[in-house]
């Protein structure tokens, strides 16, 4: 009876209640969500600039793009078990030292690196990206290392890291928490200049303080803080989908009557990965009537609340739980054909203003926001799920 009541409350909250109710019900219904909560590592609005002082007294001013990369490092750290704020500070120190928080190409060695979003060119051996990781050292391919999310995951490492067990990430360093933060950064980077990292610790701490907010209350006492997204991506792997039914009026494929279609449909093979379109917090993940398997993620995009809906997954194809934070491009579910569906596809909706607000043309919204395409294998599956991703 309790399970049925909680399930009913969850569905009711999705349809009628504010985001705070959604998160509260999720935590009550699923104690595992508490272990998935991001703690204090939730990114708030990203400022246009931030000025801080290094340990040796140098003034450093960072722009919004650099701070957006910092937000990615913080968000990934918040999702990675065992990192916490100390680990994020170390990662920020390393990225500040290695690239000044810039995604750097290296066209002299890898001309193709210029084809990926970047903040400039560098020529330090064959190093790439925020942490100046080297493909020849085994950190990853050029395509992988030109993805800031991948670089952050690789820096943190651990059993879930894309580089495990070698090269070593922070979580692979024995006793890293007992090391001086600069020494911990050096243990990952293995630089010829090991004393550089400590100089940026005050800047890293200033960034972390400026970009994060206290953890949201789960007792219904206030609105859930939703991260400012660091990027927008397309929700399916490149080359895996075909546009079928667009947003707007159409002949319903089941009733054959005229009806308004509030989403954009993308046909894809059953089991194709579905990616979160932006950083955010999952406010619903479960089976819901005509939607079938439905995930709703709340985002902050350009300072405004936006909800994304992903529908028709099978129950075993939902890989997130309510209350989790996810990053843009993270594997949150798999294409299915549950609910009111005539074949495997993703029904995507974008709702400015948040859950329950009117939908707009999601395909056009993705285009307007320059959504990045993701190739298969470049996105991580959401962690901190229930056994087997089942619901």
N, C-alpha and C positions, 0 to 999 in steps of 0.2 A: 504493500500500500504506500509506504513512504517513497519507494522508487517511482511509483506512478505519479504521486503528487509532485515530486521534484521535477519529473519530466514535463508535467503539465505546466508547472511554474516557469520552467525554462522556455517552453514554446511561447507562453503568454508574454514573458518578458521580451522575447525577440520581437513579437508583433506589436506590443503596446508600451513597454517600459523603457526607461532611460538606461544608458550604458552601465550605470552603477548597479542597477538591479541585476543586469545580465551577469556581471562579474561576481556579485554576491551569491547568486543562485549557483553559479558554476563552482565556486569554492565549496559551498555547502554540499552540493551533490557529488563532488569529486575531490576528496582530500588530496589526491595526487597533484591537483592544480597548485596547491600551496607550494609544493616543491618546485613547480615550474615558474613561479612568480619571479620577476626580474629584480626584485629588491630595489635598491636605490639607483640602479643603472638604467633609468628611463630617460631618454633624450627629450627635452622640451624644445621650445622654439630655438632655431639656430640663428644667432645674431649675425649681422652683416660683417662685423669685425670684432676682434678681441685683442687687447694689448696686455702683455705680461712681461715680467722681468726674469731673466735667467739667473742662475746662481752667481755668475761672475759679473752681474750688474748690467748686462746688455738688454735693451728694450726690444721686444719682439711683437710685431703686429701681424695677426693672421686674418685672412679674408674669409668670406663665407664659404668658398670652395674648399679651402683648407679645413675649416671647421666642420664642413659636411663629411669630409673623410674622417675626421676625428669622431664624428657621431657614428659612423660605420664601425670604427674600432670599439667604441663604447658599447654599441648595441650587440655586436657579436660577442664581446666579452661577457655581457649580461646573460647571454644565452648559453654560454659554455660553462659547464659544471667545473667548479674548482678555481675559477679565475678571480672573481670578485673585484672590488675596487683596487686593491694592491696590484693585481695583474694588469688591469686596464692602465693604471699609471705607468707601469713598466713598458707596455706596448706603445703608449703615446710618447714616452721618452725616446723609444727606439725610432719611431716614425719621424718625430721632429728632428732627430739627429741625422737620420739617413737621407731623408728627402724633403725635410721641412714641410711635412704633411702634404706632399704633392704626388700624384700618380705620374711617374716619369717613364716615358718611352726610352728606347735606346736604339735609334735607327742605324747607328754605325755597325752594330752587330746583328740586330734583328729589325730589318726595314719594315716588316709586317707589324711591328709594335705600334707604328704610327696609325694603323687602321682602327685602333681601339681608342675610346675616350681617354684623353691624357691631359696633363697640365704642363707639358713641355718635354724637352729632350735632354738626355744625360748621356754620359760616356764613361761610367765607372765600370770597367771590365764588361761583363755581360749582365749587369744588374738591371732590375726592372722594378717599378712600382714604389709603393709607400715605404716598404721595408728593404728596398734594394735587394730583392731576392734573385738568385742566379739559377736559371734553368739548368746549367751545366753542373750545379751542385745538387740537383735533384729536387728543388723546391716545387717545380711544376713546369708546365708548358708555357709558351709565350701568352697564349690565349688565357690560360688560367691566371697567370701572374699579372695580367693587365686588368684583373677584376679585383677591386679593393676588398670586397667581401671575402673572396678566396684568400687574399694575402693575410687578412686579419685572422681567419681560421687557421691558416698555416702557422702564423706566428704563435698563436696560443697552443697549437699542437694537441698533444694528448691522444688517447686511443681513438677519439672521434675526428681527429685532425686529418686533412687530406694528405699530409706528408708522413704520417705515422708508419714505422717507428723512426725513420730518418729521412731528412735532417731533423734534429730535435727542435721542438717548439718549447715554449715556456713550461708547460705542464710536464714535459719530459725531463726537465732539469731537476735532479734530486735536491730537495730542501730549498727550492727557489725562494720560498717565503722568508727564509732566514738570511738570505743574501742581501747585501746592499742593492737597492733597485738598479743602480747603474751596472753593477756586476751581473745581475740577473739578465739585463738587456744584452750585455756583452756575451753571456753564455749562449744566447740564441744567435746573435748576429755574427759572433766570432770575427770581430773587426780588428784591423791592424792598429786602431786607435781606441783602446778600451776605456780610456778615461773621459771620452766625450759625452757619454750618455748622462752622467750625473748632473751636468750643467743644465739640462732641460727639465729636471724634476719639478722645480717651481712652476714652470710653464705648463707642464702636463697636469699638475694638480689644479691650476687655475682654469684650464680647459674643462676638466672633469666637473669642477664646481659650477662653472658657467652653463654647461650644457645639460646637466642632469637636475632632476627634481626628486623630492622624496617619493617613496613608493606610494601608489594609490591606496586609499582606504578600501577594504573589502566589506565594510560594515554598512554601506549605503549612506555614508556621511558626506559624500561629495562626488563631483564628477571625476571619472577615471581620466588620468593624464595619458594622452595618446602621443606617441613619439612623432616628432617632425620627420618626415621621410627623407632619406638621403638620396633616393633615386626612384624612378618609375620604370617598370619592366613589363614586357608582354607576358601574359599568364601561361603560355604553352611554348614548348621548345620550337625553335625555328624549323620549318620544313615538315612539321608533324600535323598540321591542321589545314582545314579549308573553311572559309566563311560560308555559312549556309543561310540562316535566317537573321536578317538585320533588325535593328530597333525600329519600332513603328507598327502601323497597321498591317495586318496580313490575314490570310485565310488560315485559321487554326488547323494544324495537320491532323488533329484527332476529331474535332467536332465539325470541321469544314465550314465553320461560320467565321465572319469577320470579327477579329479581336485584336486588341492592342498588345504588342509584344514588347515588354519592358526591358528586355535584355538583348545581347548580341550572342548568337549561337556560332560556335566553332566546332565543326565535326573533327573528331580525332579518334584514333584506335582506342578501344577499351584498355585502361591501365596507363594511358599517357600521363606523365607528370603534370600537375597543375601547380603553378607558382604564384605566390603572393605578388600583387602588382606594386606594392609599396610596403615600407616598414609600417608596423601597426600592432594592434592588440586584437586577438581573436575574441569576439563577443558571442559567437554561436558556432557550434560544431556538432551536428547530429542530423537525424532523419526527420523531415518536416513536410508532410503532406505532398502536394503537387511538386514541390521542389525536389523531393527525394533527399539524398544526402546533400546537406547545405552547410557551407562555411560562410560566416560573415566576419570581415576584418574591418576595424575602424582605423582610419589613418588621419594624420594631419599633413595636408599638402598645401604648400604656400601659405601656411598660417590658417588654413580653413579645414574643418572636419569633413571627411569623406568616408563613406562606407563602400566596400566592395563585396559583392555576393558571388559565390561560386556554387552552381547547382548541378544536381543529377548524379553525384558520386554514389557508388555503392557504399554500404556501411563500412566495409573493410578498406575502403579507399579514402578514408578520412584520417589524416595523420597529425592532427592538432587537437587540443582541448581548449575549452573556454578559459580565458585568462592568460593564455600564453602570449608572449611577444614574438613576432616574426619579422624577418627582414625581407626587403624586396628581392624577389627571385628565389626565395626559399620554397622547397618542395612541400606543399601543405596537403595535397590530396592527389587522387588519380581520377581520370576521366571515367565515367560510368554511364548508365542509362536507367537510373532509378526514378521513381516518381512519374510525372506526366512527361514521358519522353518516348520518341519513336526510334532512337538509336543512339549509340555512344557519342556524346558531345559535351562541351562545356557551355553552359548558359551563364554568361557574365553580366552583372549589373553594376553600375556605378551610381551612387546616390549622394550628391553633395548635400551637406548638412547632417549626414549620418544615417544610422539605421532608421527605417520607416519613412524617410523623406522621399519625394518623387525621384524616379530614376531618369537619367539622361542617356544619350547615345554613348555607350561605353567604348565602342570602337573609335568614335571621333575623339573621345576624351583621351584615350591612349595616344592617338596621333598628336593631339594638341600638346600633350605633355612629353613628347619625344620618347615614348616608351622604348627601352632597349630590348633587342632580341637576345634570347639565351639559347645556346646550343645544348643539346642533351649532354648531361654529365658535368655541366658547369655550375649546377645548383645543388645545394645541400638539402637533404631531407630534414624536415623539422625534427628537432630533438625533444626530449622530455615528453614522449607520448606514452599512452597506455600500451600494454603488451601487444605487439603485432600491429599497432595502429588501429585496433578494433574499437568499436563504439559499444 
